[in-house]
Amino acid sequence: MAKEEKKAPKLRFNGYTNDWERKELNNILKINSGRDYKQLNSGNIPVYGTGGYMLSVNDKLSDTDAVGIGRKGTIDKPLYLKAPFWTVDTLFYCTSKENSDVKFIYLLFQIINWKRYDESTGVPSLSKNTISNIKTYVPKIKEQDHISKLFFSLDNTLQLHERKCEELALIKKALLQKLFPKNNEVAPEVRYKNFNDAWEQRRFKDISKLSQGLQIAISKRFTHPGDGKLFYITNEFLNPNSTVKYYIDSPTKNVIAEKTDILMTRTGNTGKVVTDVEGVYHNNFFKISYNSSKIDRWFLYYLLNSYPIQREILVRAGNSTIPDLNHNDFYGIKIYIPTIEEQIKIGTFLTKVDSLIALHQYKLKKLKQLKKFLLQNMFI
């Protein structure tokens, strides 16, 4: 009889050398069904569905922590359920047996490919038997505890940076409202010391000039850089989840944007503004040229992102299926601007806020990558 292969993860805490045991999930957990909550009154006990928290009621299904996994619908998003709680009938809640740690079970559930066990040809679904029979590897309870403490500490740090990103985004939104004039007002609510003059009324035609980008056939785009090829700035570039970058070969100079240029989408998701990016800009973009001795680049960038201007842009772009902003409609937008000295102070301050947001977003991204790496290497 062939000897069973020894199993252990690539990364382990010092002092742990025992092989992990291969077990069915029903050996380490108990699967419980959720129930309807509509007969209950309002209270302070949370009710969870496959999408997370729903509302609070006055009774509980469990007074011990558990892991939620979808019975129907969303079946691949495990939830850590802190007791007391109630779950609806589309969400199983799994409690641990004596030889297992519920927090470790939650981590195990994150590495299981749940869609592989989908039993339906329509709405995704799981059964108790299917979950019970899934086989996995688990260590002794003490090692489980060490692993779960590491990951839950990491999750706390992730949540901290997520909250900081959210809070800073709200602060930036408030600043954009306070540092630029509201409709029909000639000065903002908040100003730097020693700046008291009313802002001057202008229109975009007085301070800027638009040029339109280039539309390239898909066959002329490249997915890799090279000699003579420049980054092609398309609408996809504005999607934070996009991973594909396009390049084109030997573009004409009139459609190349420098880092100091400001680009704005004119059609589709009209009004999205970018700067500090080099490349060939697509036909869906306007390049906004300006006199840097009279208009500060960063002030103009944030002015374009301020609520009154964004609203006016969207109104002028129309409410058809595909909004489209033309040159004259943009040129006609009324704006208020201060002296170049005050512009520079406002623009510099807001760039510092954006840099702080970017720092926390970068840390958050790296922490998520670290967690993914650890899940891949501390489990079998």
N, C-alpha and C positions, 0 to 999 in steps of 0.2 A: 504494500500500500504506500502510495507516494506521501512523503512527509509534507504537512501543511506549511505553506510559505509564511514566514514571519512577517508581521506587519507593524510598522511604526512610522510616524510622520517624519518629514525631513528636519523640522525644527521642533526642539523640545526644551523644557526647562531642565536645568541641571539636576541630577539626582534621580531622574526617571528613566529607567532602562527596560521595564517590562513591555512585552508586546501588547498591542491593543487587541481586544477581543472582538470577534465578528459576531454580531447579535442582530436579531430582528427587533424592530422598534417596540414591539409589544412586550419585550423583556425589560425595557427601561422606562416605559411611559404608559399611561392609561389615557385612552381617547374618550372624551366626553362630548355629548351633543349639546348644541345651543337650543334655546327655546324662545317662543314668542314672548314679547315683553308688553304687549298692548294692554294687558289686564292690570299692569302695575301703575302706581302713581309716580309723580315726579319725586326725585330725591337726590342724593349725592353719590350714588353708585353708578359708575360708567357702564354704558352698553356699547359693545363693539360688534361691528360687522366686518366683512372682508375688506372694506375700505378704511377701517379704523374706527375711531370714536364716533358715536352717533348722537347720544343724549344720555341723561342720567335718570335713574329710577330709585325706588325705595326698597329694593330687595336684591339679593345676590345669588348667583349660581355657584360661586366658589369663594372660599375664604383662604385659599392658598394660591400663590403665583402659578401661572400656566403659560403655555405657548399656543397661540391661535393659528390655525391653518384653515384655509377655505375648503368647505365641502362642495360649494358650487359657485361658479363665477370666477373670482380671482383666487386661484389656488396656489400661486407661487410667491406670495408676499406674507411670510410669517410675521406674527405680532407677538411682542412680549407683553403679557397681561398681568399687571400688578393687582393683587387681591385687595379688597373685594371687587368683583366685577360680574357682569352678565354678558352673555353672547347670544346673538340671534341664531336661528336654525341653519343659516348658511355657513356658520363658522364653528368648526370643532375647537374645543380647548383641551390641551394635552397636559396632564399633571405628571410629575415625576414619581417613579417608584423609589424604594429605599436605596438602591444601588446607583442612582443617577442624580445629577444636579439639573434643575429646571433651566438654569441659565445656559448650561452646556447644551441642553436639548435645543434651545433657541438658536445657538450657533450652528449646531448640526443641521437644523432645518434650513439655514441660509445657504448651505452648500449642496443640498439635495436638488436634483433636477426634477422638480415636481411636475412639469409639463410632460415628462416621460411617462408618468403614471396616470395621465388623464384618461378617464374611462368613457368619455362621451364624444360623439361625433358633432355635437352642437355646442351648448354651453359647457365649458370645462368643469369637470367634477371629479371628486375623490370619494372613496368609501372608507369606512373604518377598517375593513379587511385589507384593502390595498395598503393603507398606511401601516397597519400592524405588521405586514409581511415584508416591508422594506428592510433590507439588510445593510448594516453599516458597521463601522469599527468604533469602539469606545474604550477609553482608558479606565483605570481605577478612579474612584470617586475623588480622591485627593488631587490627582492631576487634572480632572475635570474642573475642580474648584479653581486651581491656579490659572487655567486657560480662560475660564469665564471671567475671572476678575480682571485679567489683562484686557480682554475685548470690551468689557463694560466700561472700564476706565477710558479706553480709546473712544468708545461711543460718546461718553460724556464730553470729551474734548471736541469731538466732531460737532456735537450739538451746540457747544459754546461758540464755536466759530460760525456755525449756521445762524445763531441768534445775533452775533455781532454783524454779520453781513446784512441780515434783515434790518437791524436797528440803524446801521449806517445808511442803508438805502432810503429808509424813512427820513433820516436827518437830511440827506441830500435833497429829497423831494421837498421838504419844508424850506430848505435854504433857497432852492430855485424859486419858490413862491415869495420868499421874503426879500431876496436880493434883486429882483426885477419888478418893475411897476405892474400893478394890476390894470385891468382894462380902464381906459380913460383917466388914468392917474399919471402924473408927470415925474414921480419919484418913487423909489421902492420904500417898503416899510422899514427895512434895516439898512443903515449906511455906515461907512467908515467915518471916523472922526475927521472933522475939518472939510468934509465934502457936503455942501449945503445947497448948491445950485440945482435948479430944476433940470431934469434931463431934456435934451432937445428932441423934438419930433422929427422923424425921418421916415422914408419908405425904403424898402430893400433896394429899389432901383437907384437910390442915391448913394448907396455904400457898397454895392456888389454888382457882379456881372456873372451870368450863368453860361456854362457850356455843357453840352450833352455828350454822353459817352458813346461807346462803340458796341454794336451787337455782332458777335462772332458765332459762326456756325459751330455746332458741337464737333464736327470733323476737324476743325482748326484749333481745338483746345487740347492742351496736354496736361496730364496729371502729374508731371514731374518737371522741376526746373532744369535749366541748362543755359548754355551760351546763347545770348540774344533773346531768351525767353523771360517774360515778366509776369508777375502775379496778376491774375485777372480778377478784379473785384466785382463780384456778382452778388445778387440778393442772398445767395446761400451763405456768403461770408458773414452775414449778420446773424445767422443761426448759431447760437453758442454750442449746439450739439453737432454741428457739421464737422466732418473730418476730412472732406475732399477739398483740395485746392487746385484750381485750374491755372494754367499758364498759356500765354500765346507768344508767337514768334515774331520778332521785329515789328512791333506796333508803331504807328505814326505818333509823333510827339504831341499832337494836340489832344490825345486822349490818355496821356500819362499823368497821374497824380503824384505830387511830391508829398513828403511827410507833413509839410505845413499846410497843405491844401485841406479844404473842408468839402466833404461829399455828402449829398443828401438824396435819398430815394425819392423819385418823382412819381412812381406808379406802383401799384400793389400795396405794399406796406409803406405808404407814403409818409415822409417826414422823419425817417430814421437817419440820424446824423452820425458820421464817423470822421475822424481825423487821425493824424499820426500813422497813416498807412500809405505805402507806396505801391504803385502798380497801374494797370490799365483799367479804367472804370467802364462799367457796362452801360448800355443805353438806358437802363432804368435809373441811372444816377444823374444828378446835376453836380458839376463842380462849381463851387461858389468862390469866385475870385474877389479879392478885397484889397484895399490899400492899407498895408500894415502900419503906416505912420499915423493913420486916423482911426483904424479899428483893430483892437487887439484880437489875435486869433482865438485865444481861449474864451474871451468874453463873447465873441460871436458864436462860438461853438455852444456855450451854455445858454446864450440868448435863444438860439434856435431850438434848444431842448426845453425851454421854459414853457409852462402850461399855456399862457395866452397865445404864444406864437404857434405851438403845436396844435392848439384848437383851431386857430385861424387857417393853418395849412390844411388840416383835414376838411374843414368846411369848404375851402376853395378847391380842393381836389375832387369834390363831389361825392355823392353816396351811391354811385353805380356799383355794379359787381366788381369792377376793377377801378378803384380811385386813380385819378391821373391829374397831376399838377402841371399846368403849363407855365411858360416863362412869365407872361404878363400877370397872371394871378399871383405868382410869387412876388414879382416886383412891386405889386400894389399893396402889399401888407404894410400896415403902419407900425412903426417901432419907436421906442424912445432910447436914446443913448446918452451916457455921461461923457465927461472928458476922458482922454486916453489914459490919464493917470488913474482915475477911478476904475476904468475898465480893466487895467492891468491888475489892480488889487483884487477885484472880484474874480477875474479869470484864474489868477494864481492860487487864491484860496480854494476855489472849487476843484482845481486839479489836485490839490493836496488831499481833499476829501476822497476823490476818485482813486488816488494812489493808496489810501488807507483801505478802501473797499477792495481794491485789486490784491492787496497784501493778504487780507483775510480769505479772499476767494482762492488765492494760490495755496495758502496753508490748508484750506479745506480740501482742495483737490489732492494735495500730497498726502493728507491723512486718509482720504478715501483709497488712494492707491496703496498706502501702507496696509490698510485693513484688508484689501483684496489680496495682497501678497501673503499676509499672515493666514488668512482663511485657506489659501491654496497650499500653504506649506506646513501648517500646524494641525491639519486634519488629513485623513486618508481618503 
